[in-house]
């Protein structure tokens, strides 16, 4: 049973970990990611993408909060929110996480993102896991490394590192 009250007390996984999407579309979570879901009581996840570049694996309770925010009435961005929810629902699906930490990546998402029998990379972010393929991973890594020394110096000066 997904219990959102456990989200703030469980230690989330650190770093970026690789996983494999097998020929049947199943992805086996790295141990730390599976342990996190177990600790927060999340046996169901919603697997989707908003941009077909970076996938998202939401514990069901977290996804329910996203749906509530995107479905809220009023505001000048109501149409944008509805359309983003539509896109996420179109490519995404609910998945059960089995005792070995495996879940099914939706077929539409696998096809759109090229996740067929592919190594993917997972990173915890604000209550959910980001999921990206090798090409996106390498692009992000290269972008982050540009001007590394200058970025490091500025962040250290600000006391952030």
N, C-alpha and C positions, 0 to 999 in steps of 0.2 A: 504494500500500500504506500502510495506516495504521500509523505508528510512534510509539508513545507516548513514546519517548525524546526526540523533538523538542519536546515540549510546553513544557518549561521554558526552552528557549533561543530560541524564536521570539518576536518582539515582537507582542503582541496588539493588535488595533485599539482605539483610544480613542474615546470619545464615543458618541453615539447617532446612527445613520444610518437613513435611510428607504430602503425598497425597495418594489417593486410585485409583488403576486401577480397574474399575468395570467389571462385567461379559461380557460386550460388548467390552471391550478393551479401554474404554474412561478413560482419566485421567483428573481430575479437578485440575487445578493449584491453589495453595494457593493464596490468595488475592494479596500479595506483588509481586509475580511472574507475575500474570496476569496484574497488574497495570504497571509493568515495560514494558511488551510487548506492552501494549496499548500506553504508553508514547513514545516508540520508533517507533510506527506505524507498529508493526509486527503482522499482522493477519494470516500470514502463517509461519510455522516452518518446519524444516526438522528434523525428529526424527530417530536416528540411534545409532549404537554402532560400535566401531572399534574392540573391544575385547570380546564382549558378557558378560562383567562383569559390566562395567559402561556405561549406556546409555547417550546420548547427545541430547539435544533439542536446535537446532540452529535456531534463527530467519533467515528467508530466505536470507536476505542480508548478514548475517555473513557466512552462508553456502556457498553462491556463492563465497565469498572470499576464503574459504577453498578449494573449487573445483578448483579455479584458481591457487592456490599455488600447489596443488597436481597434477594438469594437466600441469604445466609448463614444457617446453621442456628442455632437457639437464640435466646434472649433474649425478653423479655416483649413486644417489639414485632414479633415475627415475622409475625403475621397482618396488621398494618398494612403492613409492608414488602411482603408478597405482594400485598395488595390494591392498593397504589400501583403496583407493577410491572404488575399486570394492567391497570389503567387506562391506564398509559403505552403498553403494548403494544396495547391495544384501539384507541386513537386514533392511534397512531404507526406509522411504517414506515421502512424503510431507503430511502435515496435516494442516487443517484450525483450528484456535482457535476461538471457538464460543463466543458470547457475555458473556456467563457465565464462560469463561475461560477453557472450556473443549476441548480436542483434542484426536484424535485416535492414540493409540500406535500401530505401524504396527504389524500384526499378526505374522510374522516370528520372529520379535524381542521379542514379548510377550512370544512366545513358547521357544525360545532359552534362554531367561533370566529368565524364570519362573515368569513373571509378570501377570499371570492370576489371577484376583481378589486378588491382593496383595497390601499391603502398600509399597509405594516406598518413597524414600527420595530425595529431590531436593536441589541443592546447586549452586549458581551462580559462574561461573568461566570464566573469560576472554571473555565475550560476549555471552556465552551460558550457559545452565543449565546442570549440571551433574545429572544423575538419577540412583540411585542404589537401589537394593532390600534389604530386611532386613538382609540377611546373609552377604552381602558385607558391608553394613553399620556397622554391629557389628564387623566385622573383622577390618575395618578401624578405628573404635573407640578404639578397644583394642590395635591396633598397635600404634596409636597416644598417648595412655595413658602410654605405656611402658616408663620408665625412665623420667616421666613427670617432676619431680623436677629438674633433671639435665638439661633437655632441657630448662626449664624455666630460670634457673640460667644463662646458656650460652647466651640465647637470650637477657636477661636483661643486661648482661655484654656488649653485642654488641650494646646496645641501640635500639634494634629492638622492644622492648616492654616497 
